[in-house]
Amino acid sequence: MIIGVCLKQVPASDSRIKIDGSGAGVDASDLKMEINPYDEFALEEALKLKDAKVAKKVIVLTVGGSDSEQRIRDALARGADDAVRLDDAAFAGSDSLGIARILAAAAQKEGVGLILAGKQAIDDDNSQVPAMVAELLGWPQVTVVDKLELDGGSFKAWRQSGGGVRDVVTGSLPAVISADKGMNTPRYAKLRGIMMAKRKKIPVYDAAALGLDPASVGAAGAKVTQVNWSEPPARPPGRILSGEVPSMVKELVTLLRDEAKVL
């Protein structure tokens, strides 16, 4: 079985985000990028399944420009066998459905029998793409999974559904599984893997190679359009009260009533 891992590059969690000149996007010129953390759990789970001889191959699927290749090579260095980059001018402006169409087409082209993805990307937090990929392929899906077992042509997945309730879901392959934090501990790349990844060829598939109608993806096919981005409003600096406790309590009540208007 071939496992496809959907991998996205996102701004590092410690990056300072700046709005670009259009007001409808992010200025990425100075951003440090990394693999989406939830996708790292998906990648590690795929590698564990390959190590256990449950899968014969792990292939990374990434929608992105040439700047995403470093993150792809990181995944190859950790143990992924192959990767494809999905890039076309027609893909620009894709919403979640457009991205899902691209990934689904790539998975079909590569003969993938199981798709693993992070439950969400930390940049947009939409949590939409894995479910959309499953729907487009007509495959069963389970989201926010923290434990997965495969047995022949079937799977068993464990997930937290809130309120301390833990679900156990079974189904048949092929399927789409989205990984949650705690599913595993992602491995680090070893020196040999890093050196091999540097020499690995990463094919690029455009819309024609994937058999996609350009009108179904990118801005042309988007159902959702990003209209505006805005930074949080500036807040005045906090105040530290000093003195005896009774006087500080009195001053705090006054501030909450007269300035904060919450009393």
C-alpha positions in Angstrom: 0.0 0.0 0.0 1.1 3.5 -0.8 0.4 6.2 1.9 0.1 9.8 0.7 0.9 12.5 3.3 -0.5 15.9 2.7 2.1 18.4 3.8 1.8 22.2 3.9 4.4 24.8 4.8 3.3 27.4 7.2 4.8 30.4 9.0 6.8 29.3 12.1 4.8 29.7 15.2 7.2 32.4 16.5 7.0 34.5 13.3 5.6 38.0 13.4 2.9 38.3 10.8 2.6 41.4 8.7 -0.2 42.4 6.3 0.9 43.0 2.8 0.1 46.1 0.7 -3.1 44.8 -0.7 -4.6 44.3 2.8 -5.9 40.9 1.8 -2.8 38.8 2.3 0.3 38.2 4.4 3.7 39.7 3.6 5.8 36.5 3.4 9.1 38.2 2.4 10.7 37.8 5.9 8.7 34.9 7.2 10.5 31.8 8.5 8.6 28.8 7.3 8.2 25.3 8.7 6.2 22.1 8.2 2.7 22.5 9.6 3.0 20.8 13.0 -0.1 18.6 12.6 1.2 17.4 9.3 4.3 16.2 11.1 2.2 13.9 13.1 0.6 12.6 9.9 4.1 12.1 8.4 5.4 10.2 11.4 2.4 7.9 11.5 3.0 7.1 7.8 6.6 6.4 8.5 5.7 4.1 11.4 3.4 2.1 9.2 6.1 1.7 6.7 8.6 0.7 9.4 6.1 -2.0 10.5 5.8 -3.3 6.9 2.2 -2.3 6.7 2.9 0.1 3.9 5.5 -0.2 1.2 5.9 3.5 0.3 5.3 7.0 1.7 4.8 9.8 -0.7 4.5 13.5 0.2 1.9 15.6 -1.6 2.5 19.4 -1.3 0.6 22.3 -3.0 3.1 25.1 -3.3 5.8 27.0 -5.2 9.5 26.3 -5.3 9.9 27.9 -1.8 8.2 24.8 -0.3 10.8 22.4 -1.5 12.9 22.8 1.6 10.0 21.5 3.7 9.5 18.7 1.3 13.2 17.7 1.5 12.8 17.8 5.3 10.1 15.2 5.0 12.2 13.1 2.6 15.1 13.3 5.1 13.0 11.9 7.8 12.1 8.9 5.7 9.5 9.6 3.1 10.3 7.7 -0.1 9.1 10.2 -2.7 7.4 13.6 -3.0 5.5 15.5 -5.6 5.0 19.3 -5.7 1.8 20.5 -7.1 2.2 23.9 -8.7 0.6 25.8 -11.5 -0.2 29.5 -12.1 -3.9 28.3 -12.3 -3.6 27.1 -8.6 -3.1 30.6 -7.3 -6.0 31.8 -5.1 -7.3 28.3 -4.4 -9.7 28.1 -1.5 -9.9 24.9 0.6 -12.0 23.1 -2.0 -9.5 24.0 -4.7 -6.6 22.7 -2.7 -8.6 19.5 -1.9 -9.3 19.0 -5.7 -5.5 19.3 -6.4 -4.6 16.8 -3.6 -7.3 14.3 -4.5 -6.1 14.3 -8.1 -2.5 13.8 -7.1 -3.5 11.0 -4.7 -5.3 9.2 -7.6 -2.4 9.7 -10.0 0.0 8.2 -7.5 -2.2 5.2 -6.6 -2.4 6.1 -3.0 -4.4 3.8 -0.7 -4.4 5.8 2.5 -4.1 9.6 2.9 -2.8 11.0 6.2 -3.0 14.8 6.9 -2.8 17.1 9.8 -6.2 17.9 11.3 -5.6 21.6 10.4 -3.0 24.0 9.3 -1.9 26.5 12.0 -2.0 29.4 9.6 -5.7 29.4 8.6 -7.1 26.9 11.1 -9.8 25.9 8.6 -9.7 22.1 9.2 -11.5 21.6 5.9 -9.2 20.1 3.4 -8.9 16.4 4.7 -12.7 16.0 4.8 -13.1 17.6 1.3 -10.4 15.3 -0.1 -12.3 12.3 1.3 -15.6 13.5 -0.2 -14.1 14.1 -3.6 -12.6 10.6 -3.6 -15.6 9.0 -2.1 -13.5 7.5 0.7 -14.4 7.1 4.4 -12.7 9.6 6.7 -12.0 10.1 10.4 -10.8 13.4 11.8 -8.7 14.4 14.8 -7.3 10.9 15.2 -4.7 10.3 17.9 -4.3 6.5 17.4 -4.5 4.4 14.3 -4.3 0.7 13.5 -4.4 -1.0 10.2 -5.4 -4.6 9.6 -5.4 -5.8 6.0 -8.0 -3.7 4.2 -9.5 -2.1 7.3 -8.6 0.5 9.9 -9.4 1.3 13.5 -9.1 4.9 14.6 -9.3 6.5 18.1 -10.3 10.1 18.5 -11.3 12.6 21.3 -14.8 13.9 20.6 -15.0 16.3 23.6 -16.2 16.1 27.2 -13.8 13.3 27.9 -15.5 11.0 25.4 -13.3 8.9 23.3 -14.6 7.4 20.0 -13.4 4.3 18.3 -14.1 4.2 14.6 -13.6 1.3 12.2 -13.8 1.3 8.4 -12.3 0.0 5.2 -9.5 1.3 3.1 -8.9 3.4 1.1 -9.5 6.2 3.6 -8.5 9.7 4.7 -7.3 10.2 8.3 -6.5 13.5 9.9 -4.0 13.5 12.7 -4.2 15.2 16.0 -1.5 16.2 18.5 -0.5 13.2 20.6 -0.7 10.6 17.8 3.0 10.1 18.0 6.3 11.9 18.5 7.7 13.1 15.2 11.3 11.9 14.5 14.3 14.0 13.6 16.1 13.6 10.3 19.4 11.7 10.4 22.5 12.9 8.5 22.3 10.1 6.0 18.6 11.0 5.3 19.5 14.7 4.9 22.2 13.9 2.4 20.0 11.6 0.4 17.1 14.1 0.4 19.3 16.8 -1.1 19.8 14.6 -4.2 16.2 13.5 -4.5 14.3 14.7 -7.6 10.9 16.2 -6.8 8.6 16.1 -9.8 6.2 19.0 -10.3 2.6 18.3 -11.5 0.6 21.1 -13.0 -3.2 21.1 -13.8 -2.7 19.3 -17.1 -0.7 16.5 -15.5 -3.4 16.1 -12.9 -6.2 16.1 -15.4 -7.7 19.2 -13.7 -9.8 21.8 -15.4 -8.1 25.1 -14.5 -11.5 26.7 -14.0 -12.2 24.3 -11.1 -9.2 25.5 -9.0 -7.4 28.7 -8.1 -9.2 32.0 -8.0 -11.4 30.9 -10.9 -12.9 28.0 -9.0 -12.9 29.5 -5.5 -16.1 29.6 -3.6 -14.6 31.6 -0.8 -12.5 34.7 -1.3 -10.3 36.4 1.3 -11.5 40.0 1.4 -9.4 41.6 4.1 -6.9 40.9 6.8 -6.4 43.2 9.8 -4.1 43.2 12.8 -5.6 43.2 16.3 -6.3 46.7 17.6 -3.5 48.2 19.6 -4.0 48.0 23.4 -2.7 50.4 25.9 0.0 49.0 28.2 -1.1 47.3 31.4 -0.9 49.0 34.8 0.7 47.6 37.9 -0.8 48.8 41.1 1.4 49.2 44.2 0.8 50.0 47.9 -1.1 48.3 50.6 -3.6 45.7 49.7 -6.7 47.6 50.9 -5.8 50.7 48.8 -4.9 48.6 45.8 -8.3 46.8 45.9 -10.0 50.2 46.1 -8.0 51.6 43.2 -8.7 48.4 41.1 -12.4 48.7 41.7 -12.3 52.3 40.6 -10.4 51.5 37.5 -12.7 48.7 36.5 -15.7 50.9 37.0 -14.5 54.2 35.5 -12.0 53.2 32.8 -12.7 49.6 31.9 -16.5 50.1 32.3 -17.0 46.5 33.4 -18.6 47.3 36.7 
